[in-house]
Amino acid sequence: MLASLRSAAVIGVEAYPVHIEVDVAFGLPHFTMVGLPDATVRESRDRVRSAIRNSGFEFPHHRITVNLAPADVRKAGSSFDLPIALGLLATSGPLTRRAVDDTVIVGELSLDGGINGIRGVLPIAVAARRLGLKRLLLPPQNAAEASVVEGLDVCIARSLPEAVDALNRPDEAQRAPLVRRVAAGTTDPREGDLGDVRGQLLARRALEVAAAGGHNLLLKGPPGAGKTMMARRLGSILPPLTFDEALECTAIHSVAGTLPPGVGLLTERPFRAPHHTVSNVALVGGGAVPRPGEISLAHNGVLFLDEMPEFDRRALEVLRQPLEEGRVTIARGENHRVPRMVRAGRGDEPVPVRVLRR
C-alpha cells in the first residue's frame, strides 16, 4: 500500500515543501529511505519504529520504502519523524487517510511516542500559507510562532496517537490558542540603559548618531574607559522593531533554534556579542547544512565585537562584504538545486499575520 503526506524543510532561513511517500510491500522486513536523507533523517527509522510500538500500534513487518521528494535536494533535520510514522500507520490501518494533501505535518518523535519541538516553524508556516494549504499539524512547543500567520489552521499533537486522531477527525483536532505573549528579545536586561551613564558626552553622542542612522561604530580608548559598558547599552536607544523586521528576526532565530519556547514574535532588537575565538563560519554562517551565523542573528539589531584586535584575521575579513553590501550570501556546492524559496515578508503576495500585543 502507498501513503502520501506533505511536510516541509528549511535551507538557510527559507522553507520549501517536501512530499513524503511511504510504500509498504510484501517481502523481507527492510526499511529504506531515498531522497538524499542525511544522518539525522536516516536515524528516524529507529525513532519511528520505537514510537509506533510504544504507542500501542503495530509496526508493519514488510518491505518499507520512504521517498522524500524532491529527490535531488538533501534533507536534514528531525522534522520528518512524524509524517513518516503517520505514513506507515496509514498503510496499516490506524490512520484512515492514505493521501493527506491539505495538511503540512512536522515534528520529532520520542521513543515513547511523544512529539518534540523542531526548528524553523515560522518559515514553514509562511511557506504553507503561500502554497494555499490551510492546516498545519505540529508539536505544541512550536504552536506560538506558527500562530503568527493568519489564515492557517494550526493543530497541535502531543503524541503519536493524538496526531492520528487529528488527521482522522480534523474537525475535532486540538487547535493552538492565539498566543499574545511575546518575547523580550535577546537583549539581556542586565546590560542596563544608556540613561544610567554619567559623563562621556562624546561617546554618548557617537552612540546616538550610530543608532539614529544605522551606522557602524568603532570605540577606541584606554582600558577601563567604559567602551564595553556603553556599547552594551546601545540597544536601549534603538527604535522599536517594525512588524516586518520582527518577522524577519523571528524567522532567523526560529531556524537557529534560539527562539524561546512559547514565544510568538520577537519585539526587541537582538544583541549579539560573540567571543573573540569565534570562527569565520560561526560568524558569517554556513556549514554543510547552512545555518545562520552571528551576523544573521544580529539582523536588525547590534553585533558587538569586544576586543576586536583579538579576533582572527579571517573572521574579520568575512565581515567586509556584508558591511559593504548589507547582505550575507552563502553558497554550497551540494545544494546545486533548491526549490523555490519562501521568505517571511517576501514573495509575490503578502502573507497576513496576526498582530501580537503585550
C-alpha positions in Angstrom: 0.0 0.0 0.0 1.1 3.6 -0.6 0.5 6.6 1.6 1.3 10.2 0.7 1.7 13.2 3.1 3.0 16.8 3.0 5.8 18.2 5.0 8.4 20.9 4.7 12.1 21.5 5.2 14.4 24.5 5.8 17.5 25.6 3.9 19.2 28.6 5.4 16.4 30.8 6.7 13.9 29.7 4.0 11.4 26.8 3.7 10.3 24.6 0.8 7.7 21.8 0.6 8.6 18.2 0.8 6.4 15.4 -0.4 6.6 12.2 1.7 5.6 8.9 0.1 5.5 5.7 2.2 5.2 2.3 0.4 4.8 -1.0 2.2 5.1 -4.1 0.1 5.4 -7.8 0.7 9.0 -9.1 1.1 11.7 -9.5 3.7 11.5 -6.8 6.5 13.6 -3.9 5.4 13.4 -0.1 5.9 14.8 2.0 3.0 14.8 5.8 2.8 15.5 7.6 -0.5 15.6 11.2 -1.5 19.1 12.3 -0.2 18.4 12.0 3.6 21.2 13.0 5.9 22.3 11.1 9.0 19.6 12.7 11.2 16.8 11.7 8.8 18.2 8.2 8.4 18.2 7.7 12.2 14.5 8.4 12.2 13.9 4.8 11.3 14.7 3.7 14.8 12.8 6.5 16.4 9.7 5.8 14.2 9.8 2.1 14.9 10.0 2.5 18.7 7.4 5.3 18.8 4.9 3.2 16.8 5.4 0.2 19.1 5.3 2.1 22.4 2.2 4.0 21.3 0.2 0.7 21.0 0.3 0.4 17.3 1.7 -2.5 15.2 4.8 -1.8 13.1 4.5 -3.4 9.7 6.9 -6.3 9.2 7.3 -5.9 5.5 9.5 -4.1 3.0 9.2 -0.4 3.6 10.3 2.3 1.2 10.1 6.0 2.1 10.7 8.6 -0.6 11.4 12.3 0.2 10.7 14.4 -2.8 12.2 16.4 -4.4 14.7 13.6 -4.6 17.7 15.7 -5.7 17.8 18.1 -2.7 19.4 16.9 0.5 17.1 16.6 3.5 18.2 17.4 7.0 16.6 17.6 10.5 14.3 15.6 12.6 11.0 17.2 11.4 10.2 14.2 9.1 9.7 11.7 12.0 6.0 12.4 12.5 4.9 12.4 8.8 6.9 9.2 8.2 5.3 7.5 11.2 1.8 8.6 10.1 2.5 7.3 6.6 3.3 3.9 8.0 0.2 3.9 10.1 -1.9 5.0 7.0 -0.7 1.8 5.2 -1.5 -0.5 8.2 -5.0 0.8 9.2 -5.0 3.1 12.2 -4.8 6.2 10.0 -7.8 6.0 7.7 -6.5 8.6 5.2 -3.8 7.4 2.8 -3.5 10.8 1.0 -3.2 13.8 3.2 -2.8 16.8 0.8 -4.4 19.6 2.9 -2.1 19.4 5.9 1.6 20.1 6.4 3.0 17.8 9.1 6.2 18.3 11.0 7.5 17.0 14.3 10.2 15.0 16.0 9.3 11.7 17.7 10.4 10.4 21.1 10.8 6.7 21.6 7.7 6.7 23.8 5.6 8.3 21.0 5.8 11.9 22.3 6.3 14.7 19.8 9.1 17.2 20.4 9.6 20.7 19.0 11.7 21.5 16.0 13.4 24.4 14.4 12.2 26.8 11.6 8.5 26.5 12.1 7.7 30.2 11.2 9.3 29.9 7.7 7.4 26.6 7.3 4.1 28.2 8.3 4.7 31.0 5.8 5.5 28.6 3.1 2.4 26.5 3.8 0.2 29.7 3.7 1.7 30.7 0.3 1.1 27.3 -1.1 -2.6 27.6 -0.3 -2.6 25.0 2.4 -5.0 25.7 5.3 -3.8 23.3 8.0 -0.5 22.7 9.9 0.0 19.9 12.4 2.9 20.3 14.7 4.2 20.0 18.3 2.7 22.3 21.0 6.1 23.8 21.6 6.1 25.4 18.2 2.4 26.5 18.2 3.1 30.1 19.2 5.3 31.0 16.3 3.1 29.2 13.8 0.0 31.1 15.1 1.6 34.4 13.9 0.5 33.5 10.3 -3.2 34.2 9.7 -5.4 32.0 7.5 -3.6 28.9 8.8 -5.4 26.3 10.9 -2.7 25.4 13.5 -3.4 22.0 15.1 -1.2 20.6 17.8 -0.5 17.0 18.9 1.5 15.9 22.0 1.8 12.3 21.0 1.5 10.0 18.0 -2.0 8.8 18.9 -3.2 12.4 19.1 -1.7 13.1 15.7 -3.6 10.1 14.3 -6.8 11.3 15.8 -6.2 14.8 14.5 -5.9 13.5 10.9 -8.8 11.0 11.2 -11.1 13.7 12.7 -9.8 17.1 11.5 -12.8 19.0 12.9 -12.1 17.7 16.4 -8.4 18.3 16.4 -7.0 20.5 19.1 -6.3 24.0 17.9 -3.4 26.2 19.0 -4.7 29.2 21.0 -3.9 32.7 19.9 -0.8 33.4 21.9 -0.5 37.0 23.0 2.7 36.5 25.0 5.7 38.0 23.2 9.4 37.6 23.8 11.6 40.2 25.5 14.1 39.7 22.7 17.6 38.5 23.1 18.9 41.7 24.7 20.0 40.9 28.3 18.1 43.3 30.6 21.1 43.3 32.9 23.0 45.3 30.4 21.3 48.4 31.6 20.2 51.6 29.9 22.3 54.4 28.4 20.5 56.8 30.6 22.4 55.3 33.6 25.7 56.6 32.1 27.1 59.9 33.5 29.6 61.9 31.5 31.2 60.5 28.4 29.4 63.1 26.3 31.4 62.5 23.1 30.9 58.7 23.3 27.2 59.2 24.0 26.8 61.4 21.0 28.5 58.9 18.8 26.2 56.1 20.0 23.1 58.3 19.4 24.3 59.1 15.8 25.0 55.4 15.1 21.6 54.4 16.5 19.7 57.0 14.5 21.4 56.4 11.2 22.2 52.7 11.5 25.9 53.4 11.2 28.9 51.2 12.2 30.8 52.4 15.2 34.4 51.9 16.5 35.1 52.8 20.1 38.8 53.3 20.9 40.4 54.2 24.2 42.4 53.1 27.3 41.3 50.1 29.3 38.5 50.9 31.8 37.3 54.0 29.9 33.8 52.5 29.6 33.8 51.3 25.9 32.3 47.9 26.6 29.8 49.3 29.1 28.5 51.9 26.7 28.4 49.6 23.7 26.3 47.1 25.6 23.8 49.8 26.2 23.4 50.7 22.6 20.3 48.5 22.2 18.4 50.6 24.8 18.3 53.6 22.4 17.4 51.8 19.2 13.9 52.4 17.8 11.4 49.6 18.3 11.2 46.8 15.7 8.6 47.3 12.9 6.4 44.4 12.3 8.2 43.3 9.1 11.5 43.5 11.0 10.1 41.4 13.8 9.0 38.7 11.3 12.5 38.6 9.8 14.2 38.4 13.2 11.8 35.7 14.5 12.3 33.6 11.4 16.1 33.7 11.7 16.0 32.8 15.4 13.5 30.1 14.8 15.8 28.4 12.2 18.8 28.8 14.5 16.9 27.3 17.5 17.4 30.3 19.7 13.7 31.3 19.9 12.4 30.7 23.4 9.6 28.1 23.7 6.1 29.5 23.8 7.1 32.7 22.0 5.2 34.0 19.0 7.2 37.1 17.9 10.3 38.9 19.0 9.7 42.5 19.8 13.1 43.8 20.9 16.2 44.1 18.7 18.7 41.3 19.1 22.1 42.0 20.7 24.9 39.5 19.8 28.4 39.6 21.4 30.4 36.6 20.1 33.7 35.7 21.8 36.9 36.6 20.1 37.7 32.9 19.4 34.6 32.6 17.1 35.3 31.0 13.8 34.6 32.7 10.5 31.8 30.1 9.7 30.1 30.7 13.1 30.4 34.5 12.5 29.0 34.6 8.9 27.0 31.4 8.8 27.3 28.3 6.6 28.2 24.7 7.2 27.3 21.5 5.4 23.7 22.4 6.3 23.6 26.2 6.1 22.8 27.8 9.4 22.5 31.4 10.4 25.7 32.9 11.8 26.2 35.7 14.3 25.7 38.3 11.6 22.3 36.9 10.7 21.3 36.5 14.4 22.1 40.2 14.9 19.9 41.2 11.9 18.0 44.4 12.7 20.0 44.7 15.9 23.5 45.0 17.2 26.6 42.9 16.5 29.2 43.8 19.1 32.8 42.7 18.7 34.5 43.3 22.0 38.3 43.4 21.9 38.2 43.5 18.1 42.0 43.2 17.6 41.9 39.8 19.3 39.6 38.3 16.6 41.2 36.1 13.9 42.0 38.0 10.7 39.9 35.6 8.6 36.9 36.2 10.8 37.3 39.9 10.4 37.7 39.6 6.6 34.4 37.8 6.2 32.7 40.9 7.6 34.0 43.0 4.7 31.4 42.1 2.1 28.4 42.0 4.5 29.3 45.5 5.7 29.6 46.9 2.2 26.5 45.2 0.7 24.3 44.9 3.7 23.5 41.2 3.0 25.1 37.8 3.5 25.3 35.2 0.7 26.2 31.6 1.4 26.9 29.3 -1.5 27.2 25.5 -1.1 28.1 23.2 -4.0 25.9 20.3 -2.9 22.8 22.5 -2.9 23.1 22.9 -6.6 19.3 22.8 -7.0 17.0 24.3 -4.5 13.2 24.6 -4.9 11.6 28.0 -4.9 12.4 29.5 -1.6 9.9 31.4 0.6 11.0 34.2 3.0 8.8 35.7 5.6 7.5 39.0 4.4 8.8 38.5 0.9 7.3 37.0 -2.3 4.6 37.5 -4.9 1.8 38.2 -2.3 1.9 39.4 1.2 1.3 36.9 4.0 -1.2 38.1 6.6 0.0 37.9 10.1 -1.7 38.4 13.5 -0.7 41.4 15.5 0.5 40.3 18.9 0.3 42.8 21.7 1.6 42.8 25.2 
